[in-house]
């Protein structure tokens, strides 16, 4: 996965390909609605993929939602292609766990 920081125009383009993800400074984030125990299962599935690809999201689990925030620490906390590839993987895993879009 690419670890070079992306220019702003490419970040904006990639975000259009990932509905639900928003830019937060030098990170992207998305929140899913899912009950607590379903969120735990989703985290385990995401963690397995993160271990394989060597890239990790910050994860915040609450009783009715789960939030992912991604940036590339090795690139000076900047956005890289690796962040968007991980976001797409998280979307697929979340869909498999029937997580819903969440407004927050």
C-alpha positions as CSV (number, residue, x, y, z in Angstrom):
1,X,0.0,0.0,0.0
2,X,1.2,3.5,-0.9
3,X,2.7,5.5,2.0
4,X,3.4,8.7,0.2
5,X,1.3,11.7,1.3
6,X,-1.5,12.6,-1.2
7,X,-2.2,16.1,-2.5
8,X,-5.4,17.7,-1.5
9,X,-7.1,17.3,-4.9
10,X,-6.5,13.5,-4.9
11,X,-7.8,13.3,-1.3
12,X,-11.0,15.0,-2.4
13,X,-11.3,12.7,-5.4
14,X,-10.8,9.6,-3.3
15,X,-13.4,10.7,-0.8
16,X,-16.0,10.9,-3.5
17,X,-15.4,7.2,-4.0
18,X,-16.0,6.4,-0.3
19,X,-19.4,7.8,0.7
20,X,-19.7,8.3,4.4
21,X,-16.1,9.0,5.0
22,X,-15.2,12.6,5.9
23,X,-11.9,14.4,6.1
24,X,-10.8,15.6,9.5
25,X,-7.6,17.5,9.0
26,X,-5.0,14.9,8.0
27,X,-7.3,11.9,8.7
28,X,-10.5,10.4,7.3
29,X,-13.3,9.1,9.6
30,X,-16.6,7.3,9.4
31,X,-19.1,6.2,12.0
32,X,-21.4,3.2,11.7
33,X,-24.5,2.5,13.7
34,X,-24.2,-1.0,15.3
35,X,-25.1,-2.5,18.6
36,X,-22.2,-3.0,21.1
37,X,-21.6,-6.7,20.7
38,X,-21.9,-6.4,16.9
39,X,-19.4,-3.7,17.1
40,X,-17.0,-5.9,19.0
41,X,-17.3,-8.6,16.2
42,X,-16.8,-5.9,13.6
43,X,-13.6,-4.7,15.3
44,X,-12.2,-8.2,15.4
45,X,-12.8,-8.7,11.7
46,X,-11.2,-5.3,10.9
47,X,-8.3,-6.0,13.2
48,X,-7.5,-9.3,11.4
49,X,-7.3,-7.4,8.1
50,X,-5.3,-4.5,9.6
51,X,-2.8,-7.0,10.9
52,X,-2.4,-8.5,7.4
53,X,-2.0,-5.2,5.6
54,X,0.1,-3.6,8.3
55,X,-2.1,-0.5,8.6
56,X,-4.4,0.4,11.5
57,X,-7.3,2.7,12.3
58,X,-8.1,4.4,15.5
59,X,-11.3,2.8,16.7
60,X,-13.9,4.1,19.2
61,X,-16.7,1.8,20.2
62,X,-19.9,3.0,22.0
63,X,-23.1,1.2,22.9
64,X,-24.8,2.0,19.6
65,X,-22.1,3.0,17.2
66,X,-18.5,2.5,16.1
67,X,-16.1,5.1,14.7
68,X,-13.0,4.6,12.6
69,X,-10.4,7.3,12.1
70,X,-7.5,6.6,9.7
71,X,-4.2,8.4,9.0
72,X,-0.7,7.2,8.1
73,X,1.5,7.6,11.2
74,X,4.6,6.6,9.2
75,X,4.0,9.5,6.7
76,X,3.9,12.1,9.5
77,X,0.2,11.7,10.2
78,X,-0.7,12.5,6.6
79,X,-3.2,10.9,4.3
80,X,-1.9,8.2,1.9
81,X,-3.3,5.7,-0.5
82,X,-3.1,3.1,2.3
83,X,-5.7,5.1,4.3
84,X,-8.2,4.9,1.5
85,X,-7.5,1.3,0.8
86,X,-8.1,0.5,4.4
87,X,-11.3,2.6,4.5
88,X,-12.7,0.6,1.5
89,X,-11.9,-2.7,3.3
90,X,-13.6,-1.4,6.4
91,X,-16.7,-0.5,4.4
92,X,-16.9,-4.1,3.0
93,X,-16.4,-5.6,6.4
94,X,-19.0,-3.3,8.0
95,X,-21.5,-4.2,5.3
96,X,-21.0,-7.9,6.0
97,X,-21.7,-7.1,9.7
98,X,-24.9,-5.2,8.7
99,X,-23.5,-1.9,10.2
100,X,-25.5,1.1,9.1
101,X,-24.5,4.7,8.3
102,X,-24.5,6.9,11.4
103,X,-24.8,10.6,11.6
104,X,-22.0,11.8,13.9
